[in-house]
Amino acid sequence: MAAEPRLTSEFWVHAYLARLRLNDIPVFLTAKGDATAGAVIVKLNTLDGQARAFHRSYDMEFNRIWVELIAGADRTVEDELTRQRMSDPDLWIVEVEDRAGRHLLDEEGLA
């Protein structure tokens, strides 16, 4: 079985930003990490004082999936992301702002 080709972090982030913008969902790159292999965290700010953050992981069949890292008050989530960034300077952080909670991470091609 051939290995699945992996996209660079930078390529994936820019494709994700483009997809969100095509859907009129405001998005900001708040931390730029290692272009090739930096981990990516997506923060969803619902603009009501609450936020959630997601990171990539694997399910029981070793498929790549997005899982929730933390949820709660925006300040609490932001503090956790600051800690994550301090321990991993190669980390990318993408902030999505959507009152309806759309992040598109469950769409085809974004795992």
N, CA, C and O of each residue as an XYZ file, in Angstrom:
444
protein
N       0.842     -1.173      0.000
C       0.000      0.000      0.000
C       0.892      1.242      0.000
O       1.800      1.358      0.823
N       0.635      2.149     -0.907
C       1.439      3.364     -1.019
C       1.086      4.331      0.107
O      -0.069      4.431      0.523
N       2.086      5.027      0.583
C       1.853      6.028      1.629
C       1.106      7.210      1.039
O       1.341      7.614     -0.100
N       0.206      7.751      1.835
C      -0.559      8.919      1.404
C       0.349     10.143      1.418
O       1.029     10.397      2.412
N       0.367     10.909      0.318
C       1.233     12.086      0.300
C       0.773     13.102      1.347
O      -0.423     13.284      1.575
N       1.740     13.752      1.971
C       1.429     14.736      3.001
C       1.694     16.128      2.464
O       2.707     16.379      1.812
N       0.783     17.012      2.745
C       0.951     18.404      2.365
C       1.808     19.106      3.408
O       1.810     18.722      4.578
N       2.523     20.117      2.992
C       3.245     20.911      3.982
C       2.232     21.681      4.818
O       1.109     21.928      4.378
N       2.628     22.046      5.997
C       1.739     22.821      6.878
C       1.331     24.120      6.216
O       0.162     24.502      6.250
N       2.297     24.800      5.611
C       2.011     26.090      4.988
C       0.994     25.945      3.858
O       0.077     26.758      3.747
N       1.146     24.924      3.023
C       0.202     24.695      1.924
C      -1.200     24.452      2.476
O      -2.173     25.040      2.003
N      -1.295     23.566      3.498
C      -2.599     23.247      4.077
C      -3.248     24.498      4.670
O      -4.431     24.748      4.442
N      -2.487     25.278      5.423
C      -3.035     26.488      6.057
C      -3.562     27.450      4.997
O      -4.665     27.977      5.142
N      -2.801     27.687      3.945
C      -3.258     28.633      2.921
C      -4.485     28.109      2.173
O      -5.360     28.891      1.803
N      -4.556     26.808      1.948
C      -5.747     26.230      1.325
C      -6.962     26.374      2.244
O      -8.063     26.676      1.784
N      -6.754     26.157      3.543
C      -7.842     26.297      4.525
C      -8.319     27.744      4.595
O      -9.523     27.998      4.613
N      -7.394     28.687      4.634
C      -7.769     30.104      4.648
C      -8.599     30.449      3.412
O      -9.603     31.153      3.515
N      -8.184     29.957      2.248
C      -8.916     30.233      1.012
C     -10.318     29.645      1.063
O     -11.276     30.294      0.643
N     -10.451     28.421      1.574
C     -11.774     27.787      1.648
C     -12.705     28.564      2.566
O     -13.876     28.761      2.241
N     -12.194     29.005      3.704
C     -13.018     29.795      4.619
C     -13.435     31.112      3.980
O     -14.595     31.513      4.074
N     -12.510     31.772      3.342
C     -12.826     33.066      2.708
C     -13.846     32.900      1.586
O     -14.693     33.772      1.391
N     -13.776     31.788      0.843
C     -14.766     31.526     -0.202
C     -16.160     31.338      0.382
O     -17.161     31.560     -0.299
N     -16.220     30.928      1.649
C     -17.500     30.749      2.339
C     -17.855     31.965      3.197
O     -18.749     31.896      4.040
N     -17.156     33.068      2.981
C     -17.395     34.320      3.718
C     -17.310     34.137      5.229
O     -18.098     34.715      5.977
N     -16.353     33.334      5.669
C     -16.107     33.126      7.093
C     -14.804     33.842      7.431
O     -13.750     33.485      6.905
N     -14.863     34.852      8.305
C     -13.644     35.580      8.670
C     -12.618     34.664      9.328
O     -12.950     33.842     10.182
N     -11.367     34.826      8.911
C     -10.287     33.987      9.424
C      -8.997     34.798      9.448
O      -8.763     35.651      8.592
N      -8.163     34.511     10.453
C      -6.906     35.215     10.633
C      -5.818     34.220     10.991
O      -6.055     33.276     11.745
N      -4.645     34.427     10.461
C      -3.486     33.636     10.835
C      -2.819     34.371     11.990
O      -2.229     35.434     11.793
N      -2.909     33.812     13.196
C      -2.392     34.507     14.373
C      -1.008     34.045     14.784
O      -0.345     34.723     15.569
N      -0.549     32.899     14.269
C       0.818     32.435     14.521
C       1.265     31.597     13.337
O       0.599     30.639     12.945
N       2.394     31.972     12.781
C       2.948     31.239     11.645
C       4.050     30.323     12.165
O       5.003     30.771     12.803
N       3.901     29.040     11.879
C       4.867     28.054     12.356
C       5.803     27.579     11.274
O       6.006     28.258     10.267
N       6.370     26.413     11.484
C       7.289     25.821     10.528
C       6.551     25.516      9.225
O       5.501     24.874      9.232
N       7.106     25.978      8.118
C       6.433     25.855      6.822
C       6.213     24.411      6.393
O       5.227     24.106      5.722
N       7.110     23.535      6.768
C       7.024     22.160      6.298
C       6.218     21.259      7.222
O       5.304     20.566      6.775
N       6.547     21.267      8.494
C       5.965     20.258      9.382
C       5.398     20.807     10.683
O       5.212     20.043     11.629
N       5.121     22.085     10.764
C       4.553     22.635     11.999
C       3.151     22.115     12.248
O       2.365     21.950     11.315
N       2.843     21.858     13.503
C       1.479     21.455     13.872
C       0.540     22.643     13.678
O       0.973     23.795     13.683
N      -0.753     22.350     13.507
C      -1.751     23.395     13.280
C      -2.839     23.277     14.337
O      -3.348     22.187     14.598
N      -3.191     24.409     14.945
C      -4.352     24.487     15.835
C      -5.312     25.497     15.224
O      -4.903     26.577     14.798
N      -6.586     25.140     15.185
C      -7.631     26.037     14.702
C      -8.459     26.468     15.895
O      -9.035     25.639     16.600
N      -8.514     27.776     16.116
C      -9.343     28.345     17.184
C     -10.622     28.869     16.547
O     -10.575     29.630     15.580
N     -11.755     28.463     17.086
C     -13.056     28.949     16.638
C     -13.590     29.908     17.686
O     -13.908     29.500     18.803
N     -13.690     31.178     17.332
C     -14.228     32.211     18.206
C     -15.655     32.485     17.747
O     -15.870     32.933     16.621
N     -16.628     32.220     18.609
C     -18.032     32.416     18.236
C     -18.528     33.821     18.570
O     -19.723     34.099     18.470
N     -17.622     34.695     18.960
C     -17.898     36.118     19.165
C     -18.933     36.390     20.252
O     -19.572     37.442     20.257
N     -19.097     35.438     21.174
C     -19.998     35.605     22.306
C     -19.247     35.399     23.625
O     -19.843     35.133     24.669
N     -17.916     35.534     23.540
C     -17.085     35.320     24.720
C     -16.613     33.888     24.877
O     -15.864     33.578     25.803
N     -17.048     33.005     23.973
C     -16.682     31.592     24.032
C     -15.805     31.229     22.832
O     -15.854     31.879     21.787
N     -15.013     30.186     23.005
C     -14.145     29.726     21.922
C     -13.863     28.238     22.098
O     -14.049     27.667     23.172
N     -13.413     27.637     21.013
C     -12.986     26.236     21.008
C     -11.717     26.157     20.179
O     -11.530     26.936     19.245
N     -10.850     25.221     20.516
C      -9.639     25.013     19.725
C      -9.555     23.541     19.341
O      -9.897     22.656     20.125
N      -9.093     23.299     18.115
C      -9.010     21.957     17.556
C      -7.592     21.679     17.076
O      -6.888     22.583     16.626
N      -7.183     20.424     17.177
C      -5.900     20.007     16.620
C      -6.087     18.664     15.922
O      -7.062     17.951     16.161
N      -5.136     18.337     15.058
C      -5.234     17.082     14.304
C      -4.752     15.920     15.155
O      -3.796     16.026     15.922
N      -5.450     14.816     14.988
C      -5.101     13.587     15.693
C      -5.456     12.428     14.766
O      -5.669     12.616     13.568
N      -5.516     11.233     15.339
C      -5.862     10.032     14.565
C      -6.974      9.278     15.267
O      -7.041      9.251     16.496
N      -7.862      8.654     14.463
C      -8.907      7.820     15.043
C      -8.381      6.390     15.195
O      -7.196      6.136     14.979
N      -9.252      5.469     15.562
C      -8.849      4.084     15.822
C      -8.339      3.358     14.567
O      -7.604      2.376     14.678
N      -8.722      3.835     13.383
C      -8.239      3.241     12.130
C      -7.063      4.026     11.550
O      -6.686      3.818     10.397
N      -6.491      4.915     12.335
C      -5.356      5.746     11.940
C      -5.680      6.735     10.838
O      -4.803      7.131     10.071
N      -6.950      7.137     10.759
C      -7.346      8.215      9.856
C      -7.120      9.533     10.578
O      -7.359      9.644     11.781
N      -6.658     10.530      9.833
C      -6.464     11.849     10.435
C      -7.824     12.493     10.678
O      -8.693     12.482      9.806
N      -7.995     13.051     11.867
C      -9.242     13.714     12.242
C      -8.905     14.976     13.045
O      -7.777     15.146     13.510
N      -9.882     15.841     13.196
C      -9.745     17.029     14.048
C     -10.468     16.749     15.353
O     -11.614     16.301     15.342
N      -9.820     17.004     16.467
C     -10.428     16.807     17.781
C     -10.304     18.092     18.587
O      -9.392     18.896     18.391
N     -11.248     18.254     19.493
C     -11.254     19.453     20.329
C     -10.141     19.369     21.364
O     -10.012     18.377     22.080
N      -9.357     20.409     21.427
C      -8.269     20.512     22.395
C      -8.759     21.159     23.685
O      -8.437     20.700     24.781
N      -9.543     22.233     23.544
C     -10.062     22.971     24.690
C     -11.280     23.762     24.240
O     -11.386     24.158     23.079
N     -12.199     23.985     25.176
C     -13.369     24.825     24.926
C     -13.667     25.598     26.195
O     -13.416     25.117     27.299
N     -14.202     26.793     26.033
C     -14.558     27.594     27.202
C     -14.524     29.063     26.886
O     -14.698     29.471     25.738
N     -14.298     29.860     27.914
C     -14.213     31.307     27.734
C     -13.065     31.627     26.777
O     -12.019     30.979     26.813
N     -13.265     32.611     25.937
C     -12.255     32.979     24.956
C     -10.896     33.217     25.615
O      -9.877     32.774     25.086
N     -10.860     33.895     26.735
C      -9.601     34.187     27.431
C      -8.902     32.892     27.870
O      -7.680     32.783     27.772
N      -9.672     31.920     28.350
C      -9.114     30.636     28.773
C      -8.498     29.901     27.592
O      -7.400     29.354     27.698
N      -9.201     29.888     26.475
C      -8.695     29.226     25.270
C      -7.445     29.947     24.777
O      -6.462     29.309     24.400
N      -7.487     31.264     24.782
C      -6.337     32.043     24.327
C      -5.112     31.799     25.210
O      -3.995     31.690     24.704
N      -5.317     31.713     26.519
C      -4.208     31.420     27.434
C      -3.594     30.056     27.134
O      -2.373     29.906     27.164
N      -4.430     29.064     26.846
C      -3.919     27.726     26.510
C      -3.128     27.758     25.203
O      -2.088     27.109     25.094
N      -3.608     28.501     24.223
C      -2.891     28.590     22.957
C      -1.548     29.296     23.137
O      -0.572     28.949     22.472
N      -1.494     30.270     24.019
C      -0.227     30.936     24.328
C       0.752     29.941     24.939
O       1.930     29.927     24.580
N       0.270     29.107     25.861
C       1.128     28.071     26.454
C       1.611     27.082     25.388
O       2.783     26.706     25.367
N       0.705     26.670     24.514
C       1.063     25.740     23.446
C       2.148     26.349     22.550
O       3.115     25.676     22.192
N       1.982     27.602     22.199
C       2.934     28.289     21.310
C       4.295     28.448     21.989
O       5.329     28.352     21.330
N       4.302     28.692     23.304
C       5.560     28.825     24.026
C       6.330     27.500     24.035
O       7.559     27.495     23.970
N       5.614     26.387     24.114
C       6.284     25.086     24.139
C       6.578     24.552     22.736
O       7.393     23.643     22.581
N       5.923     25.108     21.713
C       6.148     24.670     20.338
C       6.169     25.884     19.405
O       5.130     26.256     18.861
N       7.334     26.503     19.213
C       7.404     27.690     18.355
C       7.123     27.402     16.884
O       6.951     28.336     16.102
N       7.073     26.119     16.488
C       6.759     25.755     15.100
C       5.256     25.661     14.849
O       4.838     25.323     13.741
N       4.451     25.952     15.850
C       2.997     25.815     15.801
C       2.336     26.920     14.980
O       2.671     28.098     15.110
N       1.400     26.519     14.142
C       0.540     27.451     13.415
C      -0.750     27.602     14.210
O      -1.272     26.616     14.730
N      -1.272     28.820     14.311
C      -2.579     29.030     14.929
C      -3.432     29.846     13.961
O      -3.065     30.947     13.550
N      -4.576     29.272     13.615
C      -5.531     29.902     12.713
C      -6.768     30.230     13.540
O      -7.311     29.353     14.212
N      -7.225     31.491     13.500
C      -8.429     31.866     14.248
C      -9.575     32.134     13.286
O      -9.488     32.988     12.405
N     -10.645     31.386     13.478
C     -11.870     31.515     12.700
C     -12.879     32.249     13.576
O     -13.045     31.918     14.750
N     -13.548     33.243     13.006
C     -14.580     33.971     13.748
C     -15.921     33.760     13.066
O     -16.141     34.215     11.943
N     -16.817     33.063     13.762
C     -18.123     32.784     13.168
C     -19.158     32.564     14.265
O     -19.041     31.637     15.067
N     -20.163     33.419     14.291
C     -21.213     33.317     15.316
C     -21.964     31.986     15.243
O     -22.438     31.486     16.263
N     -22.076     31.409     14.040
C     -22.794     30.146     13.857
C     -21.912     28.930     14.187
O     -22.398     27.799     14.169
N     -20.649     29.147     14.482
C     -19.764     28.049     14.850
C     -19.213     27.254     13.678
O     -18.772     26.118     13.853
N     -19.234     27.839     12.481
C     -18.711     27.126     11.306
C     -17.183     27.201     11.291
O     -16.595     28.266     11.483
N     -16.559     26.052     11.058
C     -15.101     26.013     10.926
C     -14.675     25.191      9.716
O     -13.514     25.246      9.313
N     -15.581     24.442      9.141
C     -15.388     23.633      7.938
C     -14.405     22.480      8.097
O     -14.091     21.814      7.110
N     -13.913     22.223      9.296
C     -12.929     21.153      9.489
C     -13.496     19.776      9.203
O     -12.740     18.829      8.982
N     -14.819     19.651      9.205
C     -15.446     18.358      8.941
C     -15.704     18.150      7.435
O     -16.285     17.137      7.044
N     -15.281     19.090      6.604
C     -15.476     18.953      5.169
C     -14.399     18.070      4.541
O     -13.295     17.933      5.068
N     -14.747     17.486      3.417
C     -13.831     16.623      2.661
C     -12.526     17.351      2.351
O     -12.531     18.510      1.936
N     -11.421     16.661      2.558
C     -10.124     17.194      2.199
C      -9.408     18.009      3.259
O      -8.279     18.446      3.035
N     -10.032     18.223      4.404
C      -9.389     19.054      5.426
C      -8.776     18.268      6.566
O      -8.181     18.860      7.467
N      -8.904     16.956      6.552
C      -8.290     16.154      7.611
C      -6.795     16.183      7.434
O      -6.068     15.572      8.218
